[in-house]
């Protein structure tokens, strides 16, 4: 894009969680070694076993910051 401003990366491994009544939508954002950003979306139910699976997925990916 012409004239676009580049955003500075503050958190190279972070996640945003959109909380709904029956499910969560999570976007995991990772800056790779080549400098490109990889994003992955997943949906989890609000049941305990699914929330624990979300936690394990974020831990395994090295996520350091989460925003809800």
C-alpha positions as CSV (number, residue, x, y, z in Angstrom):
1,X,0.0,0.0,0.0
2,X,1.3,3.4,-0.9
3,X,1.7,5.7,2.1
4,X,0.9,3.0,4.6
5,X,2.5,3.2,8.0
6,X,4.1,0.1,9.4
7,X,3.0,-1.0,12.9
8,X,5.8,-1.9,15.4
9,X,5.7,-5.4,16.8
10,X,5.4,-5.2,20.6
11,X,4.5,-8.8,21.3
12,X,5.7,-11.4,18.8
13,X,3.7,-14.3,20.3
14,X,0.2,-13.1,21.4
15,X,-3.4,-14.0,21.2
16,X,-6.8,-12.2,21.2
17,X,-9.9,-14.0,22.6
18,X,-13.4,-13.0,21.7
19,X,-15.7,-14.4,24.4
20,X,-19.3,-15.3,23.6
21,X,-21.9,-17.1,25.7
22,X,-21.3,-20.6,24.2
23,X,-17.9,-20.3,22.5
24,X,-14.6,-18.5,22.3
25,X,-12.9,-17.4,19.1
26,X,-9.1,-17.1,19.5
27,X,-6.6,-15.6,17.1
28,X,-3.0,-16.6,17.7
29,X,-0.5,-14.2,16.1
30,X,3.2,-15.3,15.7
31,X,6.1,-13.4,14.2
32,X,8.2,-16.0,12.4
33,X,12.0,-15.9,12.2
34,X,11.8,-14.4,8.7
35,X,9.8,-11.5,10.1
36,X,6.4,-12.5,8.6
37,X,3.4,-12.7,10.8
38,X,1.4,-16.0,10.9
39,X,-2.2,-15.9,12.2
40,X,-4.3,-18.8,13.2
41,X,-8.0,-18.8,14.2
42,X,-9.6,-21.5,16.3
43,X,-13.0,-21.8,18.0
44,X,-13.5,-23.5,21.4
45,X,-16.7,-24.1,23.4
46,X,-17.0,-22.6,26.9
47,X,-16.9,-26.1,28.5
48,X,-14.0,-26.7,30.9
49,X,-12.3,-29.4,28.8
50,X,-12.3,-27.0,25.7
51,X,-10.9,-24.1,27.8
52,X,-8.2,-26.4,29.0
53,X,-7.5,-27.4,25.4
54,X,-7.2,-23.6,24.5
55,X,-4.8,-23.1,27.3
56,X,-2.6,-26.0,26.2
57,X,-2.6,-24.8,22.6
58,X,-1.5,-21.3,23.6
59,X,1.2,-22.7,25.9
60,X,2.5,-25.0,23.3
61,X,2.7,-22.2,20.8
62,X,4.8,-20.0,23.2
63,X,2.1,-17.4,23.5
64,X,3.2,-14.7,26.0
65,X,0.3,-12.2,26.1
66,X,-3.5,-12.6,25.8
67,X,-6.1,-9.9,25.4
68,X,-9.8,-10.6,25.8
